[in-house]
């Protein structure tokens, strides 16, 4: 990756809040897993843990509403 591209990505990361950073991180992890050619299965315990984490984030208000997301898309 070029230095300029890395710096641009870094500048965008600095502008987003924690909930958005978590979403971007999850998206990147999913993207990279897809590149492996096969998504690995997770245990039921890991699945339940991920659900609990997601529910806790929602309860803390760490999410983007549909209206906010639409506003963000329009800025692209």
N, CA, C and O atoms as CSV, one atom per row, in Angstrom:
chain,resi,resn,atom,element,x,y,z
A,1,UNK,N,N,0.855,-1.170,0.000
A,1,UNK,CA,C,0.000,0.000,0.000
A,1,UNK,C,C,0.900,1.232,0.000
A,1,UNK,O,O,1.907,1.291,0.706
A,2,UNK,N,N,0.515,2.195,-0.798
A,2,UNK,CA,C,1.302,3.415,-0.862
A,2,UNK,C,C,1.158,4.202,0.440
A,2,UNK,O,O,0.169,4.079,1.162
A,3,UNK,N,N,2.163,5.001,0.709
A,3,UNK,CA,C,2.153,5.816,1.922
A,3,UNK,C,C,0.965,6.787,1.912
A,3,UNK,O,O,0.328,7.007,2.942
A,4,UNK,N,N,0.676,7.362,0.747
A,4,UNK,CA,C,-0.432,8.326,0.637
A,4,UNK,C,C,-1.767,7.650,0.940
A,4,UNK,O,O,-2.618,8.226,1.618
A,5,UNK,N,N,-1.949,6.439,0.442
A,5,UNK,CA,C,-3.199,5.714,0.682
A,5,UNK,C,C,-3.343,5.393,2.168
A,5,UNK,O,O,-4.422,5.551,2.741
A,6,UNK,N,N,-2.266,4.948,2.781
A,6,UNK,CA,C,-2.285,4.658,4.211
A,6,UNK,C,C,-2.616,5.891,5.035
A,6,UNK,O,O,-3.374,5.813,6.001
A,7,UNK,N,N,-2.051,7.023,4.655
A,7,UNK,CA,C,-2.327,8.277,5.370
A,7,UNK,C,C,-3.784,8.701,5.191
A,7,UNK,O,O,-4.410,9.199,6.126
A,8,UNK,N,N,-4.317,8.501,3.991
A,8,UNK,CA,C,-5.719,8.856,3.751
A,8,UNK,C,C,-6.643,8.000,4.603
A,8,UNK,O,O,-7.585,8.510,5.210
A,9,UNK,N,N,-6.375,6.702,4.649
A,9,UNK,CA,C,-7.180,5.813,5.494
A,9,UNK,C,C,-7.107,6.246,6.955
A,9,UNK,O,O,-8.120,6.288,7.654
A,10,UNK,N,N,-5.906,6.566,7.403
A,10,UNK,CA,C,-5.705,6.995,8.788
A,10,UNK,C,C,-6.510,8.259,9.090
A,10,UNK,O,O,-7.119,8.366,10.154
A,11,UNK,N,N,-6.515,9.204,8.170
A,11,UNK,CA,C,-7.260,10.452,8.373
A,11,UNK,C,C,-8.764,10.194,8.504
A,11,UNK,O,O,-9.443,10.840,9.302
A,12,UNK,N,N,-9.273,9.256,7.723
A,12,UNK,CA,C,-10.694,8.919,7.840
A,12,UNK,C,C,-10.986,8.256,9.182
A,12,UNK,O,O,-11.998,8.558,9.816
A,13,UNK,N,N,-10.122,7.371,9.609
A,13,UNK,CA,C,-10.315,6.685,10.889
A,13,UNK,C,C,-10.356,7.689,12.035
A,13,UNK,O,O,-11.128,7.522,12.979
A,14,UNK,N,N,-9.540,8.719,11.960
A,14,UNK,CA,C,-9.521,9.736,13.010
A,14,UNK,C,C,-10.844,10.492,13.115
A,14,UNK,O,O,-11.150,11.058,14.165
A,15,UNK,N,N,-11.616,10.507,12.058
A,15,UNK,CA,C,-12.841,11.301,12.023
A,15,UNK,C,C,-14.082,10.553,12.500
A,15,UNK,O,O,-15.125,11.173,12.705
A,16,UNK,N,N,-13.996,9.250,12.679
A,16,UNK,CA,C,-15.195,8.500,13.045
A,16,UNK,C,C,-15.204,8.190,14.539
A,16,UNK,O,O,-14.158,8.143,15.186
A,17,UNK,N,N,-16.414,7.977,15.076
A,17,UNK,CA,C,-16.531,7.693,16.504
A,17,UNK,C,C,-16.280,6.212,16.783
A,17,UNK,O,O,-16.079,5.421,15.862
A,18,UNK,N,N,-16.296,5.855,18.049
A,18,UNK,CA,C,-15.950,4.494,18.468
A,18,UNK,C,C,-16.882,3.444,17.855
A,18,UNK,O,O,-16.421,2.400,17.392
A,19,UNK,N,N,-18.179,3.714,17.851
A,19,UNK,CA,C,-19.127,2.747,17.292
A,19,UNK,C,C,-18.851,2.524,15.807
A,19,UNK,O,O,-18.912,1.396,15.319
A,20,UNK,N,N,-18.550,3.600,15.100
A,20,UNK,CA,C,-18.237,3.473,13.671
A,20,UNK,C,C,-16.929,2.728,13.463
A,20,UNK,O,O,-16.802,1.953,12.515
A,21,UNK,N,N,-15.952,2.954,14.342
A,21,UNK,CA,C,-14.680,2.236,14.246
A,21,UNK,C,C,-14.893,0.739,14.421
A,21,UNK,O,O,-14.287,-0.068,13.716
A,22,UNK,N,N,-15.760,0.372,15.363
A,22,UNK,CA,C,-16.052,-1.044,15.578
A,22,UNK,C,C,-16.706,-1.642,14.331
A,22,UNK,O,O,-16.397,-2.765,13.932
A,23,UNK,N,N,-17.601,-0.883,13.732
A,23,UNK,CA,C,-18.269,-1.365,12.516
A,23,UNK,C,C,-17.270,-1.541,11.380
A,23,UNK,O,O,-17.308,-2.544,10.667
A,24,UNK,N,N,-16.388,-0.581,11.213
A,24,UNK,CA,C,-15.374,-0.666,10.156
A,24,UNK,C,C,-14.448,-1.844,10.410
A,24,UNK,O,O,-14.102,-2.579,9.485
A,25,UNK,N,N,-14.046,-2.026,11.659
A,25,UNK,CA,C,-13.169,-3.144,12.000
A,25,UNK,C,C,-13.841,-4.478,11.685
A,25,UNK,O,O,-13.220,-5.372,11.110
A,26,UNK,N,N,-15.105,-4.607,12.060
A,26,UNK,CA,C,-15.828,-5.848,11.776
A,26,UNK,C,C,-15.942,-6.073,10.272
A,26,UNK,O,O,-15.797,-7.200,9.800
A,27,UNK,N,N,-16.202,-5.008,9.522
A,27,UNK,CA,C,-16.299,-5.118,8.073
A,27,UNK,C,C,-14.978,-5.598,7.476
A,27,UNK,O,O,-14.964,-6.466,6.604
A,28,UNK,N,N,-13.869,-5.029,7.951
A,28,UNK,CA,C,-12.554,-5.429,7.447
A,28,UNK,C,C,-12.257,-6.890,7.773
A,28,UNK,O,O,-11.737,-7.622,6.930
A,29,UNK,N,N,-12.585,-7.314,8.989
A,29,UNK,CA,C,-12.372,-8.707,9.355
A,29,UNK,C,C,-13.183,-9.637,8.458
A,29,UNK,O,O,-12.681,-10.664,8.001
A,30,UNK,N,N,-14.433,-9.273,8.210
A,30,UNK,CA,C,-15.292,-10.079,7.342
A,30,UNK,C,C,-14.742,-10.104,5.924
A,30,UNK,O,O,-14.720,-11.152,5.279
A,31,UNK,N,N,-14.305,-8.969,5.450
A,31,UNK,CA,C,-13.734,-8.874,4.107
A,31,UNK,C,C,-12.523,-9.789,3.968
A,31,UNK,O,O,-12.406,-10.526,2.989
A,32,UNK,N,N,-11.626,-9.742,4.944
A,32,UNK,CA,C,-10.415,-10.555,4.888
A,32,UNK,C,C,-10.710,-12.041,5.027
A,32,UNK,O,O,-10.039,-12.861,4.401
A,33,UNK,N,N,-11.694,-12.401,5.828
A,33,UNK,CA,C,-12.082,-13.806,5.930
A,33,UNK,C,C,-12.575,-14.314,4.585
A,33,UNK,O,O,-12.291,-15.449,4.202
A,34,UNK,N,N,-13.314,-13.474,3.869
A,34,UNK,CA,C,-13.824,-13.851,2.556
A,34,UNK,C,C,-12.710,-14.090,1.558
A,34,UNK,O,O,-12.852,-14.913,0.653
A,35,UNK,N,N,-11.610,-13.384,1.710
A,35,UNK,CA,C,-10.467,-13.549,0.808
A,35,UNK,C,C,-9.785,-14.892,1.019
A,35,UNK,O,O,-9.114,-15.395,0.118
A,36,UNK,N,N,-9.947,-15.461,2.170
A,36,UNK,CA,C,-9.334,-16.746,2.461
A,36,UNK,C,C,-9.996,-17.867,1.656
A,36,UNK,O,O,-9.510,-18.998,1.639
A,37,UNK,N,N,-11.093,-17.548,0.998
A,37,UNK,CA,C,-11.766,-18.532,0.165
A,37,UNK,C,C,-12.802,-19.338,0.907
A,37,UNK,O,O,-13.640,-19.995,0.290
A,38,UNK,N,N,-12.757,-19.297,2.191
A,38,UNK,CA,C,-13.700,-20.092,2.962
A,38,UNK,C,C,-13.864,-19.443,4.331
A,38,UNK,O,O,-12.879,-19.196,5.027
A,39,UNK,N,N,-15.075,-19.176,4.706
A,39,UNK,CA,C,-15.338,-18.614,6.017
A,39,UNK,C,C,-15.325,-19.756,7.020
A,39,UNK,O,O,-16.029,-20.751,6.855
A,40,UNK,N,N,-14.527,-19.603,8.045
A,40,UNK,CA,C,-14.436,-20.678,9.031
A,40,UNK,C,C,-15.672,-20.682,9.924
A,40,UNK,O,O,-16.259,-19.641,10.218
A,41,UNK,N,N,-16.033,-21.854,10.332
A,41,UNK,CA,C,-17.160,-22.004,11.246
A,41,UNK,C,C,-16.703,-21.620,12.647
A,41,UNK,O,O,-15.541,-21.789,13.014
A,42,UNK,N,N,-17.652,-21.099,13.416
A,42,UNK,CA,C,-17.350,-20.781,14.799
A,42,UNK,C,C,-18.202,-21.670,15.692
A,42,UNK,O,O,-19.219,-22.214,15.261
A,43,UNK,N,N,-17.780,-21.807,16.921
A,43,UNK,CA,C,-18.531,-22.631,17.867
A,43,UNK,C,C,-19.810,-21.904,18.274
A,43,UNK,O,O,-19.942,-20.693,18.096
A,44,UNK,N,N,-20.734,-22.664,18.817
A,44,UNK,CA,C,-21.980,-22.063,19.300
A,44,UNK,C,C,-21.676,-21.090,20.440
A,44,UNK,O,O,-22.374,-20.090,20.609
A,45,UNK,N,N,-20.644,-21.382,21.215
A,45,UNK,CA,C,-20.262,-20.484,22.306
A,45,UNK,C,C,-19.768,-19.144,21.758
A,45,UNK,O,O,-20.132,-18.085,22.268
A,46,UNK,N,N,-18.943,-19.199,20.722
A,46,UNK,CA,C,-18.446,-17.968,20.100
A,46,UNK,C,C,-19.594,-17.191,19.457
A,46,UNK,O,O,-19.659,-15.965,19.556
A,47,UNK,N,N,-20.487,-17.906,18.806
A,47,UNK,CA,C,-21.667,-17.278,18.193
A,47,UNK,C,C,-22.489,-16.544,19.256
A,47,UNK,O,O,-22.855,-15.384,19.070
A,48,UNK,N,N,-22.774,-17.220,20.359
A,48,UNK,CA,C,-23.548,-16.606,21.436
A,48,UNK,C,C,-22.809,-15.420,22.049
A,48,UNK,O,O,-23.431,-14.420,22.405
A,49,UNK,N,N,-21.489,-15.523,22.173
A,49,UNK,CA,C,-20.676,-14.423,22.705
A,49,UNK,C,C,-20.771,-13.204,21.779
A,49,UNK,O,O,-20.910,-12.075,22.250
A,50,UNK,N,N,-20.696,-13.432,20.473
A,50,UNK,CA,C,-20.812,-12.324,19.512
A,50,UNK,C,C,-22.190,-11.672,19.592
A,50,UNK,O,O,-22.307,-10.449,19.516
A,51,UNK,N,N,-23.230,-12.487,19.744
A,51,UNK,CA,C,-24.578,-11.931,19.893
A,51,UNK,C,C,-24.693,-11.086,21.157
A,51,UNK,O,O,-25.284,-10.006,21.133
A,52,UNK,N,N,-24.131,-11.574,22.257
A,52,UNK,CA,C,-24.183,-10.817,23.503
A,52,UNK,C,C,-23.425,-9.496,23.378
A,52,UNK,O,O,-23.880,-8.470,23.886
A,53,UNK,N,N,-22.278,-9.515,22.708
A,53,UNK,CA,C,-21.512,-8.289,22.495
A,53,UNK,C,C,-22.311,-7.296,21.655
A,53,UNK,O,O,-22.343,-6.102,21.954
A,54,UNK,N,N,-22.950,-7.794,20.614
A,54,UNK,CA,C,-23.745,-6.914,19.746
A,54,UNK,C,C,-24.925,-6.325,20.508
A,54,UNK,O,O,-25.227,-5.141,20.360
A,55,UNK,N,N,-25.590,-7.133,21.314
A,55,UNK,CA,C,-26.719,-6.632,22.102
A,55,UNK,C,C,-26.257,-5.579,23.109
A,55,UNK,O,O,-26.945,-4.580,23.321
A,56,UNK,N,N,-25.104,-5.795,23.727
A,56,UNK,CA,C,-24.572,-4.828,24.690
A,56,UNK,C,C,-24.231,-3.511,23.989
A,56,UNK,O,O,-24.498,-2.435,24.525
A,57,UNK,N,N,-23.647,-3.592,22.803
A,57,UNK,CA,C,-23.343,-2.374,22.039
A,57,UNK,C,C,-24.629,-1.621,21.731
A,57,UNK,O,O,-24.681,-0.398,21.862
A,58,UNK,N,N,-25.652,-2.335,21.327
A,58,UNK,CA,C,-26.939,-1.706,21.017
A,58,UNK,C,C,-27.506,-1.015,22.259
A,58,UNK,O,O,-27.962,0.126,22.190
A,59,UNK,N,N,-27.473,-1.713,23.387
A,59,UNK,CA,C,-28.010,-1.140,24.625
A,59,UNK,C,C,-27.239,0.094,25.073
A,59,UNK,O,O,-27.810,0.980,25.709
A,60,UNK,N,N,-25.935,0.168,24.747
A,60,UNK,CA,C,-25.135,1.349,25.080
A,60,UNK,C,C,-25.317,2.469,24.056
A,60,UNK,O,O,-24.737,3.546,24.195
A,61,UNK,N,N,-26.123,2.208,23.032
A,61,UNK,CA,C,-26.356,3.224,22.007
A,61,UNK,C,C,-25.256,3.283,20.969
A,61,UNK,O,O,-25.140,4.272,20.245
A,62,UNK,N,N,-24.448,2.239,20.886
A,62,UNK,CA,C,-23.336,2.208,19.938
A,62,UNK,C,C,-23.795,1.598,18.615
A,62,UNK,O,O,-23.432,0.476,18.260
A,63,UNK,N,N,-24.586,2.359,17.918
A,63,UNK,CA,C,-25.070,1.926,16.616
A,63,UNK,C,C,-25.393,3.155,15.785
A,63,UNK,O,O,-25.475,4.271,16.300
A,64,UNK,N,N,-25.574,2.933,14.502
A,64,UNK,CA,C,-25.948,4.014,13.597
A,64,UNK,C,C,-27.374,3.755,13.136
A,64,UNK,O,O,-27.677,2.687,12.605
A,65,UNK,N,N,-28.252,4.740,13.340
A,65,UNK,CA,C,-29.637,4.573,12.919
A,65,UNK,C,C,-29.720,4.591,11.392
A,65,UNK,O,O,-28.802,5.039,10.704
A,66,UNK,N,N,-30.828,4.099,10.896
A,66,UNK,CA,C,-31.031,4.080,9.450
A,66,UNK,C,C,-30.968,5.497,8.886
A,66,UNK,O,O,-30.364,5.724,7.838
A,67,UNK,N,N,-31.584,6.437,9.571
A,67,UNK,CA,C,-31.590,7.826,9.108
A,67,UNK,C,C,-30.170,8.391,9.049
A,67,UNK,O,O,-29.803,9.063,8.086
A,68,UNK,N,N,-29.378,8.115,10.082
A,68,UNK,CA,C,-27.993,8.597,10.102
A,68,UNK,C,C,-27.185,7.958,8.975
A,68,UNK,O,O,-26.377,8.619,8.323
A,69,UNK,N,N,-27.415,6.673,8.756
A,69,UNK,CA,C,-26.689,5.960,7.709
A,69,UNK,C,C,-27.030,6.532,6.333
A,69,UNK,O,O,-26.144,6.704,5.497
A,70,UNK,N,N,-28.298,6.824,6.098
A,70,UNK,CA,C,-28.713,7.414,4.822
A,70,UNK,C,C,-28.033,8.762,4.619
A,70,UNK,O,O,-27.584,9.073,3.516
A,71,UNK,N,N,-27.957,9.569,5.688
A,71,UNK,CA,C,-27.278,10.857,5.602
A,71,UNK,C,C,-25.807,10.677,5.244
A,71,UNK,O,O,-25.266,11.433,4.437
A,72,UNK,N,N,-25.160,9.679,5.841
A,72,UNK,CA,C,-23.751,9.406,5.550
A,72,UNK,C,C,-23.564,8.981,4.108
A,72,UNK,O,O,-22.623,9.415,3.444
A,73,UNK,N,N,-24.448,8.142,3.626
A,73,UNK,CA,C,-24.343,7.670,2.235
A,73,UNK,C,C,-24.443,8.827,1.253
A,73,UNK,O,O,-23.733,8.860,0.247
A,74,UNK,N,N,-25.313,9.761,1.542
A,74,UNK,CA,C,-25.489,10.901,0.646
A,74,UNK,C,C,-24.234,11.757,0.562
A,74,UNK,O,O,-24.056,12.492,-0.409
A,75,UNK,N,N,-23.358,11.677,1.565
A,75,UNK,CA,C,-22.122,12.446,1.546
A,75,UNK,C,C,-21.023,11.775,0.711
A,75,UNK,O,O,-20.012,12.405,0.402
A,76,UNK,N,N,-21.214,10.517,0.350
A,76,UNK,CA,C,-20.207,9.791,-0.414
A,76,UNK,C,C,-20.093,10.397,-1.740
A,76,UNK,O,O,-19.296,9.941,-2.560
